[in-house]
Amino acid sequence: MISNPFTDPRWATKTVDAIDRWVDFISDKTTRPVANLLRAIVFGLIAMVAAAIIFVLLLVAITRGINDLLDVWLGRSTAVWISYFVLSLLFATLGAWLMRKRRPKAKS
């Protein structure tokens, strides 16, 4: 506890220590959780943007790979529309499967 400044020679040190403890306590309860929350939000946004970019680049690479693979046996224009058809069939099938899994099956 803080004592009388006229009788205690260490009064200034004790006062500064008490203020420092209170500032640390308040900082632990307010500033650090807010900073951690903001850090998580920023890193989460960076991860989502990076994942979206990687996904788009992966789709471009798959499309180009299928185009080049089909270009060996077919003409360029035919290979392009067949690769688009194959990818659209793949995504339509994946979307239909996910739509089917969106609700649990009803018990009979």
MODELLER restraints for C-alpha pairs under 7 A, 6 or more apart:
rsr = mdl.restraints
at = mdl.atoms
rsr.add(forms.Gaussian(group=physical.xy_distance, feature=features.Distance(at['CA:2:A'], at['CA:11:A']), mean=6.94, stdev=0.5))
rsr.add(forms.Gaussian(group=physical.xy_distance, feature=features.Distance(at['CA:2:A'], at['CA:14:A']), mean=6.27, stdev=0.5))
rsr.add(forms.Gaussian(group=physical.xy_distance, feature=features.Distance(at['CA:2:A'], at['CA:15:A']), mean=6.09, stdev=0.5))
rsr.add(forms.Gaussian(group=physical.xy_distance, feature=features.Distance(at['CA:3:A'], at['CA:11:A']), mean=6.43, stdev=0.5))
rsr.add(forms.Gaussian(group=physical.xy_distance, feature=features.Distance(at['CA:5:A'], at['CA:11:A']), mean=5.38, stdev=0.5))
rsr.add(forms.Gaussian(group=physical.xy_distance, feature=features.Distance(at['CA:63:A'], at['CA:83:A']), mean=6.62, stdev=0.5))
rsr.add(forms.Gaussian(group=physical.xy_distance, feature=features.Distance(at['CA:66:A'], at['CA:83:A']), mean=5.76, stdev=0.5))
rsr.add(forms.Gaussian(group=physical.xy_distance, feature=features.Distance(at['CA:67:A'], at['CA:79:A']), mean=5.52, stdev=0.5))
rsr.add(forms.Gaussian(group=physical.xy_distance, feature=features.Distance(at['CA:67:A'], at['CA:80:A']), mean=5.52, stdev=0.5))
rsr.add(forms.Gaussian(group=physical.xy_distance, feature=features.Distance(at['CA:67:A'], at['CA:83:A']), mean=5.84, stdev=0.5))
rsr.add(forms.Gaussian(group=physical.xy_distance, feature=features.Distance(at['CA:70:A'], at['CA:79:A']), mean=5.14, stdev=0.5))
rsr.add(forms.Gaussian(group=physical.xy_distance, feature=features.Distance(at['CA:71:A'], at['CA:79:A']), mean=5.43, stdev=0.5))
